[in-house]
Amino acid sequence: MALAQQFSRMRARRAAARTRAAPAHLPHVVVVGAGFAGHAAARGLLRRLHGRARITVIDQRDHFVYLPLLPEVAVGTIEPRRVAIALNRSLRGAELITGAVDHVDIDARTVSWRDVDGGHGRTGYDRLVVAVGSVGKLLPIPGVAENAHGFRSISEALSLRDHVVRQVELASAAVDPAERAARLTFVTVGAGYTGTEVTAQGAALTALLVADRPTLAETPVRWMLLDHSARVLPGLDPRLSGVADRVLHERGVDVRTGTSISEAMPGAVRLSTGSEVPTHTLIWCVGVRPDPLVAALGLATDRGRLVVGTDLRVPDHPDIFACGDAAAVPDVTRHGAPTAMTAQHATRQGRLAARNIAASLGYGRARRYRHHDLGFVVELGGADAAANPLGVPLSGVAAAMVTRGFTCMRCRVTGYAWPWTGSSMPAPAGKRSR
Ligand SMILES: Cc1cc2nc3c(=O)[nH]c(=O)nc-3n(C[C@H](O)[C@H](O)[C@H](O)COP(=O)(O)OP(=O)(O)OC[C@H]3O[C@@H](n4cnc5c(N)ncnc54)[C@H](O)[C@@H]3O)c2cc1C
């Protein structure tokens, strides 16, 4: 038999062995949430405990979403399927349940969930990983819930893209100049990385769409980026803010710091300064808060995140581990303050949770969480980005290359083919060569 055939049969046999359900007498590890932290935890558990534990992963989605690329999905530079990884393919060997966990009985050690058809299920656990991440923060501002576009899922990103394109088309068809101007006004609230990325890239997208429509030649496109803070990208290195601010201004974005909105209406928003801005597009990027399941657990929390030790264990509950946005993991490199809610931390914490769970079952040694921030990347579209890998500030093409290289690297780590190397983002209006 040809060597290639033998290898292929061997691989098939191994895959079949991995997908077979593990015997019920083995310790049962349940991972709730398959985002950055949960996905990394599940993969680590499969590697470390193959054949030694039953591993069940429960998520309301059947795929892992690479959230940092949602702004690119929203402006159409990346196809949605490129930012999703099917769980059944990437977590072979785990029992997968598509459902939303709605109750954890800590005394009885059971997890209950609701599936998409309204059915219920329940399973026991010996070890539990809480990795449910965070949800968008909705402030009690009238009209926001009804009129704003959120930004947490592929479907929301696609819906925003369609909405923006539709506004340009409706503006093109409008005879009333006021309506045309309102259709071409886009307001983003929140100048964190999500709001800044989607605004910078959105401005480039609409510049391209408008350039294709002679009827809109005389109508300016207006993007506004509002934030209560004194600068864009608050909380990140001020040098990144400087780069982002420059790019936003070059693209004609009206950046208003120290400003938010006080009301959202179907055809306008009222700014906190009192003035009204006619618009049909309000993009809501005002931070995140831990998933509501965290509060429902009834365990100690810190700013809504589950309190854990540096070993990611919940104090007094040695069978429960938490990681990612849902957990207040002490950052020993920053005097024990909770680690930032970033993909970088979530992934590493997920891997460590797997290691420490294996250790708790007698395989290997536990470790403490310790990770020095590697820096941050902000994709601004075209040849623009802001990045500070290992604290070195970069802008322009160098930053864009680091940003995309980093993305490709991350996607490979998660077993995902990433063909996107260049940029299909249109050049911003001011920079386009004619
Ligand atoms: C638009 C956007 C852009 C971002 N950009 C960046 C960036 O550029 N750089 C960066 O470092 N970070 C970025 N982040 C933050 C980063 O994505 C998060 O810090 C990271 O996703 C946290 O990982 P996690 O595993 O804790 O949560 P998530 O990745 O959110 O995963 C949580 C998982 O839990 C599941 N889940 C939730 N509740 C339940 C339940 N009750 N039952 C079952 N399953 C449940 C969810 O479906 C989800 O799959 C961005 C976030 C967003 C939304």
The ligand as a MOL file (V3000), in Angstrom:
LIG
                    3D

  0  0  0     0  0            999 V3000
M  V30 BEGIN CTAB
M  V30 COUNTS 53 58 0 0 0
M  V30 BEGIN ATOM
M  V30 1 C -16.4040 44.1410 17.7710 0
M  V30 2 C -15.3180 43.7410 18.7220 0
M  V30 3 C -13.9990 44.0320 18.3990 0
M  V30 4 C -12.9760 43.6580 19.2590 0
M  V30 5 N -11.6870 43.9550 18.9210 0
M  V30 6 C -10.6780 43.5230 19.7190 0
M  V30 7 C -9.3370 43.7490 19.3550 0
M  V30 8 O -9.0490 44.3580 18.3270 0
M  V30 9 N -8.3670 43.2500 20.1760 0
M  V30 10 C -8.6600 42.5730 21.3250 0
M  V30 11 O -7.7580 42.1070 22.0300 0
M  V30 12 N -9.9130 42.3670 21.7080 0
M  V30 13 C -10.9210 42.8260 20.9360 0
M  V30 14 N -12.2060 42.6160 21.3140 0
M  V30 15 C -12.4520 41.9890 22.6210 0
M  V30 16 C -12.2630 40.5120 22.5240 0
M  V30 17 O -12.9540 40.0050 21.4070 0
M  V30 18 C -12.7450 39.8780 23.8290 0
M  V30 19 O -11.9180 40.3280 24.8720 0
M  V30 20 C -12.7060 38.3810 23.7360 0
M  V30 21 O -13.6420 37.9280 22.7680 0
M  V30 22 C -13.0290 37.7400 25.0840 0
M  V30 23 O -13.0320 36.3560 24.9200 0
M  V30 24 P -14.0420 35.4630 25.7710 0
M  V30 25 O -13.7710 34.0610 25.3880 0
M  V30 26 O -13.9690 35.8500 27.1840 0
M  V30 27 O -15.4700 35.9070 25.2610 0
M  V30 28 P -16.1070 35.7050 23.8040 0
M  V30 29 O -15.0750 35.6300 22.7730 0
M  V30 30 O -17.1430 36.7810 23.6940 0
M  V30 31 O -16.8290 34.2900 23.9050 0
M  V30 32 C -17.8880 34.0570 24.7990 0
M  V30 33 C -18.6540 32.8570 24.2550 0
M  V30 34 O -19.6030 32.4660 25.2230 0
M  V30 35 C -20.8340 32.1850 24.5920 0
M  V30 36 N -21.8860 32.3990 25.5820 0
M  V30 37 C -22.2090 33.5380 26.2220 0
M  V30 38 N -23.1940 33.3160 27.0960 0
M  V30 39 C -23.5010 32.0040 27.0200 0
M  V30 40 C -24.4520 31.1720 27.6580 0
M  V30 41 N -25.2850 31.6380 28.6070 0
M  V30 42 N -24.5090 29.8810 27.3140 0
M  V30 43 C -23.6840 29.3770 26.3560 0
M  V30 44 N -22.7640 30.1230 25.7170 0
M  V30 45 C -22.6790 31.4200 26.0490 0
M  V30 46 C -20.8760 33.1570 23.4180 0
M  V30 47 O -21.7490 32.6850 22.4000 0
M  V30 48 C -19.4330 33.1780 22.9790 0
M  V30 49 O -19.1650 32.2090 22.0040 0
M  V30 50 C -13.2720 42.9800 20.4800 0
M  V30 51 C -14.5900 42.7020 20.8060 0
M  V30 52 C -15.6100 43.0730 19.9270 0
M  V30 53 C -17.0370 42.7610 20.2810 0
M  V30 END ATOM
M  V30 BEGIN BOND
M  V30 1 1 1 2
M  V30 2 1 2 3
M  V30 3 2 2 52
M  V30 4 2 3 4
M  V30 5 1 4 5
M  V30 6 1 4 50
M  V30 7 2 5 6
M  V30 8 1 6 7
M  V30 9 1 6 13
M  V30 10 2 7 8
M  V30 11 1 7 9
M  V30 12 1 9 10
M  V30 13 2 10 11
M  V30 14 1 10 12
M  V30 15 2 12 13
M  V30 16 1 13 14
M  V30 17 1 14 15
M  V30 18 1 14 50
M  V30 19 1 15 16
M  V30 20 1 16 17
M  V30 21 1 16 18
M  V30 22 1 18 19
M  V30 23 1 18 20
M  V30 24 1 20 21
M  V30 25 1 20 22
M  V30 26 1 22 23
M  V30 27 1 23 24
M  V30 28 2 24 25
M  V30 29 1 24 26
M  V30 30 1 24 27
M  V30 31 1 27 28
M  V30 32 2 28 29
M  V30 33 1 28 30
M  V30 34 1 28 31
M  V30 35 1 31 32
M  V30 36 1 32 33
M  V30 37 1 33 34
M  V30 38 1 33 48
M  V30 39 1 34 35
M  V30 40 1 35 36
M  V30 41 1 35 46
M  V30 42 1 36 37
M  V30 43 1 36 45
M  V30 44 2 37 38
M  V30 45 1 38 39
M  V30 46 1 39 40
M  V30 47 2 39 45
M  V30 48 1 40 41
M  V30 49 2 40 42
M  V30 50 1 42 43
M  V30 51 2 43 44
M  V30 52 1 44 45
M  V30 53 1 46 47
M  V30 54 1 46 48
M  V30 55 1 48 49
M  V30 56 2 50 51
M  V30 57 1 51 52
M  V30 58 1 52 53
M  V30 END BOND
M  V30 END CTAB
M  END
